[in-house]
């Protein structure tokens, strides 16, 4: 697998083009396959993860084509999947796997889900437990892939109180519930990403979200909606935008602009946190596209201070803690990240991997089961670098430490960087275009 070196940069500048949002791209293909008719998708993220979802849908019988710079999906309506003995290889895509489990659970389909080494270690019981309640038959030797699911053509409507706030869990249940003749209800302790709810509503489903007296959230879906064939425009991914934005904040003499970024309030926790830390960030030209709020974001070199990032913000920035940790190395004082246990169940244990990597370059870190503390070295302290970091097959770990290498005195080499293609193709080339020094090693 490839390795990439990252060397010190004098400044970053220019406009930065970020690919389409990964979460929305997965959902556009999956929900698009359930509409009655043809849709066009603009700015689909053509990453390995999203392509794995597209290929799995093709195996299930969905017609999906690329037309120049657009994609088309021919939906056959809700409940019209059928067949047996399918094998769906989801590669490294946890989102694709968990959401398609919901689709299969609500269909007359039998399919076995498999994945790569990393995905095969990730927990799936959080999804299979509620899906069993819908009537699906699920066979697995453990909590991990491979998992075989025999769906129910008319799934039972369920009311499920989720012990965790997870957009993947919620979305999987909602996708199964689309084929139900009743109401599907999910209660989660805090509101997780709502891209599935927004897209279903955009296509015409009757779905509602309400805050309960105990501060939890209730999502209710009416089964058997008719989803209308409407074209989708996918905004730039705020999780991917985080890498060039944090790089500009910590690199001297830098200013960049990222256009058409999704600023769904359940995705902007990192940007709120960076602004509280003192980052020079501006959000401009807000507008709505295909049910999602979008804006341009500018970021420039900043002096940061350490803060306490509350647990309540975790769901809105769960994928951004690795790159926030890089920003925190440049802060004055400690940055405390609370309620982040979910990081231990991503592509790798991100708390452990981030802390070990930062210690290699001389940054003091502390960790508990559900928290992480980074002792900032301040804006002017020299960070030597001259280390190798193993990404542990985690794309966000790889990109985060490559961003850190832009401010170290000597290069940082990141091993196993191929997985960057799962979310951000052309990351190296686009970063170099604004002044980074990333090279294959």
N, C-alpha and C positions, 0 to 999 in steps of 0.2 A: 504494500500500500504506500501511497505517496507521503512524503514529509514536506513541510513548507517552513522556510526560515523567514523571520520578521526582523527588520533592522530599523534603527532610529530614523525618524523623519523630522525634517526641519519645519514643515508646515503642511496642512491639508487644506485644499480649497477647491471650489467648483460645485456644480450640481451633480447629485448622486442619484442614479436610477436604481430603485429597489424593486425586485420582482414581486409579483402578485402575492397576496396574503395566502399563507399555507393553509390555515384553518378554513378559510372561505373557499379556497380552490377545491379541497376535498369535498366539501359540502355541495359545491356547485355541480360536481359530477354525480354525486350520489342522489341528491334531491332532484337534479335535472333528469335522472333516469326514471323518476316517478311521476313526472308531469305527463299530461296527455298531449304529445306532439313534440316538435323540434324546438330546441333553444340554441342560441349562440352564446358563447362565453368569451369575453375579451379579457386579456391579461392574465390568463390562467398560469399559475406557477408550474413551469415544466421541470420540476425536480424529480428525483428518483422516488420519493415518497408518493407524490401526487400521481406520477405515471403508474406506480404499483396499484393505486386505487383504480385508475382508468382500465388497466389490464384485467384486474379482477372483475370489474363490471362487464367487460367484454366477454369474459368466460361465462358470466351469468346470462349472456345473451343481449346485452345492451349495445346498440350501434353508436360508436363514438369515433369521430374523425377530426383531424386537424386540417383547417382550411387557411393556408397562408399564416397569418398572425392570429387567427381565431380558432376556436374549437366548436364543434357542434355535437349535441347529444340528442338522440331520438328517444324520448321517453314513451313508455308503453302504459303509463298509469299505475295506480297503487294496486298492489296485490297480484300483479301479473308476472311475477318471477316463478319459475318452476324448474325442476330437474334434480338429478341425484349424482352422487359421486364426483362432485366438483372439488378441485383442490385450488385454493386461493393463496398464492404466495405473496405476502404483504411486505416482503423485504424488511426494511427498518421502520416501517410506518405504523406506529401505535395508533394514531388517529384513524388511518384507513382501516386497520384491523378491527378496532372497537366499534366504529360506526357501521361497518359492513356486517358485523355480528348482529347488530340490531336489525338491519335490513333483511338478513337471512332468517332471523328468528321470527319475523313477521311475514314470511313467504313460504310457499310450498316448495322448499328447497332443502337439500342436504349438502353441506359443504364442509370441508376440512380446511382450517386456517393454519398456515405455516408461516415462518418468518426467518430472518437471519439470526445469527448468534446473539446479537444485542436484543432484538425484539423477543426472542424466545426466553429471555430472562425476566421480562417485564410482567407484572401481575395482571391477570385477566379476571380473577374472581369478582372483582368490583363490578364487572359488566355481566358475567355469566350468572351471578346470583339473582339479580332482578329479571334477567331474560328468562330464566327458568320459570318464574312466576307467570309469564305470559303464555306458557304452554309449550315452549320450545324444549326439545330434548338435547341435552348437552353432554358430550362424552369427552373426558380429559383425564390423563393420568396424574395431573397436578394442577397448580394454579396457572401454569404457563402453556404456551403453544408447544405442540400442535393441539388443536381443539376442534372437535367435530360438532356441528350444530345441525339438528333436524328441526326446521322451522314449522310453525303452525300457520296455515293459510288464513285462519281467522283467529288471531291471538286474543287472549283475554285482556280486557282493560284492567290496568293495575294502578294502585296508589302506592308509591314507593317513597319511603323516607330514607334518603341517602345519608350515610354517615360522613361522607366527604363532599366538598364542593368540587365537582369535576364536570367540565363541559363534555368530555368524552362519554362519561357514564350517562349523563342527562340525555345527550344526543342519541345514544344507542337505544335507550328506552323509548324516546319519542319516535324514532324511525320504525321500531317495532309496532308502536301504538298507532301509526298511520293506518294500518290494516285492520285495526280493531273497530268493532261496531259501537263502542262506548267511549268514555272519557279516560284518558291516561293522565295521571297526576304524579308529579315528582315534587318532593319537598327537599331542599338542600339548605345546609346551615348558613351559607352565604351565597350570593349570586355569582355563579361562574360565567364564563364567556357565553354570550347569547346569540352567536352567529346562526345557529340552527333555528332558533325561534324567529329571528329576524328574516331569514330566508324563507322559512315556511309561510310566514305572514305575507311576505312579498309575493309569493306564488299563489296566495289566496286561502291558506289554511286558517281555521279558527283556533287561535292559540293565545293564551293570556298569561301574564306574570303578575303576582301580587306579593307584597311584603306582609308577613304575618306578625302577630303581636309579640312573639318571642324573637323577632328579628330574623327569622329564617324566611325562605322564599318558596312560593308555591307556583308551579308551572302546570297549566292544564291545557290539554290538546283534545279537540273533538276528532274522533276517528272518521275515516273514509272521506276526506275532503277531496274536492276536485282541484288539482294543482294546475294552474294555467301556464301555458308555454310562453314565458317572458324572457327576453334576453338579459344577460347579466354582465356587469362591468365590475371586475375585481380590483379593489384598491391595493396600494402597496402595503407590504407586510410590516407592521410596526415592530415586530420582534426582530426582523432582519434589518430594519432601519436603525435599530438600537446600536449596531456595531459601528457604522460610520459616524453616527451622532456622538457616541461616547468617545470614539477616537479623536474627533474634532475638539471635544471638550478638554481632553487631557493632553493634547499635542499643542505646543506653543504656536502662536501666530496662525491659527487655523480658523476657517469659517466655511461651512458647507450648507447646502440646501437640498432637502429631500422632498420631492413633490408627490402629491396625491396619496398621502399615508392614511391608513385607516386610524381614526381617532375615536372609535367606539369606546365609551367611558369604561368598559370592562377590560380594555386593553392598554390603558394609558397610565397604569400605576408607575411604571419606570419613569415616565416623563414628569409626573407629579413629584416623584422622589428626587430626581435630578434637580428640578427647579428649587425644591426645598433645600437642597445641598448647596445652592448658589449657582447652578449652571445657567449660562446665557443661552436660553432656548426661547424661540418665538414660534407660535402656532398661527398661521395665516391662511386666508382664503378658504374658510370652512364652507362645505357644501355637502349635500346628500347624494349618494350614488347607489342605486340598487338596494336601498334600505339601510345603507351604512353611512356614517358620518366620515368625511374625508377632509384633509387639510394639507398644506405645505408646512414643513418644519425646518427652521434654520437653527444651527448650533455653532457656537464659536468657543475659543479657548476660555477657560473659566478657572477661578479659584474655588475649590469645594471645601465644605465642612462636613464632618461626620454627623449623622443623625440616627435616630431610632426609626426603622421602617416597621410600621405596625402590622400585626398579624392580619388585620382586616384588609390589607392591601394585597396580600399574597396571591389571591386568585386572579387578580388583574395584571399580574406581572410574573407569573410563576416561571416562564421561560427566560426571563430577563435577569434573574439573579446572578448568573455567571458573569455577564458583562457589567452589571452593577458593581460586582466585587472588584472588577478591574478599575472602575472609576473610583471606588473607595480607597484604593491604594494611594491615590493622589490627594485624598482629602486630609484636612487637618482635624485630628481627633478620630474617635472610633465610629464606625458604621455598624449598627446592630440590626440584624435581619431576623425577625421573629415569625414563628408559625410557618416554617418552610420545610416541614418534614416531607412533603410531597416531592421535593427535590431528590430524595433518596431513591425514588422509584421511577426515575426517568431513564434515558438511554444508559446512563451510569449513575452511581451515587454522586450527584453533583456537589453536595456539601463536602464530602470527603475529597473528591478530586480537585475542586477549586482550592480548598485549604492546603492540600498537599502541594499543589503547584505554586501557590503564592509563598509558601514557606521556603521553597527552593530558591526563590529570588530574594529572600530576606524579609518578607512581610510577615508580621506576627498575626496569627489567626487563632480563633477559638471556635469550637463547635460543640453543640449538644445534639440530641436526637432531632430537635426541631428548630434549631437556631444556628446562626453563624455570625461571628464578629470579626471585622477586619480592622486592624489598627493602622490608620492612615499614616503615610510617611510625609505628608505635606506636599505642596506644589513644587518645591525646589530641590527636594532630596534626590540624590542620584540613586537609581536602581540599576545595578550592574547587569543583570541578565546572564548571558553565557550559560544557559541551561537548556535541557531538553524536557519537553512536556509530552506525555502520552495522553492523547485525547480520550483513550478508552472507548473509541468508536462513537464518540458523542460530538455531533457537529457544532453545538453551541459552546462546548468547552474548547474545541479547536479554534473557532473564530475569536473567542474571547482572549485567549492567550496570544494569538497573532496580533490582536489590537494592542495588547500590553507591550509587545516587542517594539512598537513604534516610539516608545519613550524610554527604553532601556539603553544603557551605554553600549552593551554588546548584544548580539543577536539572540533571539529565542527561537529554538527549533521545535516545531510541533509535529509529533509523529501521528500516523494514521489519520490523515486529513481527507481521505476520499469521501467520508461521510458528510462533508460540507455540501456535497451535491444533493443530499437528501432534502435540503431546504433552501440553499442559496447558490445555484450554479453561477459561475463566473465571478464569485466573491473576490478571488485574488486579482483578477483583471480590473474589476471595478474599483477596488481599493487603490490599486496602483495608479489608476487614472487620476485620482485626486491627490496623489503624492505619497502614498504608502510605499514601502520597500519590501514586498513579499515575493519570494522566489522559491521554486521547487528545489528541494534539497536532496 
